[in-house]
Amino acid sequence: MRIYLDHNATTPLRPEVVEAMSRVLRETWGNPSSIHAEGAAARGALDGARSEVAELVGAAPEEVVFTAGATEANNTVLSGVRRHLVTTRVEHPSVREPAAELEEAGVRVTRVPVDGDGRLDLVALDAALEDGADLVSLIWANNETGVVQPLPEIVTCIAARAPLHVDATQALGKIPVEGDWDFLSASAHKLNGPKGTGCLVARRDAPVLLRGGGQEAGRRGGTENLAGIVGFAAACALARKEAVERRTRCAALRDRLWERLEKLPGARRNGRPEEVLPNTLSLELPGVEGDALVQALDLEGVAVSAGAACHAGAVSASHVLLAMGRTPEQALGSLRISVGHGNDEAQIDEAAERIHALLQRMASGKPGE
Ligand SMILES: Cc1ncc(COP(=O)(O)O)c(C=O)c1O
């Protein structure tokens, strides 16, 4: 039996999502911009989906711009920065990379540090905003550690000195995301929706994403990926309906796993448990090479991920864990386990057993047994 514990990477589609998408592909194939009946049916589906996504993020439907995912949304928001960007040291590459590019082009970029638990240094954020900024862009819940930033305190600290962009890709569907932000990015596939679909929610003017036929009220040209968008909306509807139950259930599974792993030699959790996404367990395992462990666990039928990024075959320590003050060795010895729909207690117990057995074999130098 394979056990999938990597829901922060992506999630399986829920049958309700597949059904909603299939119906659109079969029946609602018109172009939402056409004025005939086929177009009107597609437009109706698009409008309905927009309202559903808006409801989950607490925005008005006209503020939702559908995109090909959070990467596109993040790149777009940052492309509007001209003078000063304030961001953090723990961003996803879809903010990190465009921020570096802005810096190369002469834009001032301030990267606010985090503490040992991954939470933003609000004194440093306040100082960064002394001369104002075009934008504050920050990851709401971290994809590697699950650490959730304290949004109300951050909004108070910013004190309207700059618009706030939140990358809510990992937060949406896991914790409530209503709040006082100006821009929000998300991807459907992190909450049991399809890949290649997401949104930018813009409460004030955002840069135009793509120029073309005037779709999305002129903000993102290109004929809409209606099946993907409807699938995203179906996933949002489920997330709204199941919000409390999902949080409780994921946290119980995650904590059950920790109870079974905490006796591993030197094991410790990254982030304070009450400040971490309910589905995420980021672990430091001294002396273990996270990447090798992930590969070995895969052979044992358990899918997890390491707190390390693999680029062109070279494993580098996670910038997120380094920013939290971990040494490169500690960062390389980290494991990210993220639970979600489809996991149950029996899987958690079985995964814990396989992890224990594998680590014992690795310690005795016989991982392949
Ligand atoms: C926090 C965060 N932001 C952005 C993205 C990018 O999402 P996508 O690859 O769907 O564009 C991810 C995906 O891993 C993420 O975790």
The ligand as an ORCA input file, in Angstrom:
! r2SCAN-3c Opt
* xyz 0 1
  C       3.663     28.993     -1.160
  C       3.610     28.684     -2.611
  N       3.539     29.697     -3.492
  C       3.459     29.473     -4.806
  C       3.480     28.205     -5.322
  C       3.414     28.012     -6.797
  O       2.251     27.337     -7.174
  P       2.090     26.815     -8.675
  O       3.266     25.938     -8.946
  O       0.808     26.076     -8.654
  O       2.058     28.020     -9.554
  C       3.580     27.117     -4.441
  C       3.660     25.729     -4.941
  O       4.337     24.895     -4.398
  C       3.629     27.363     -3.048
  O       3.709     26.369     -2.161
*
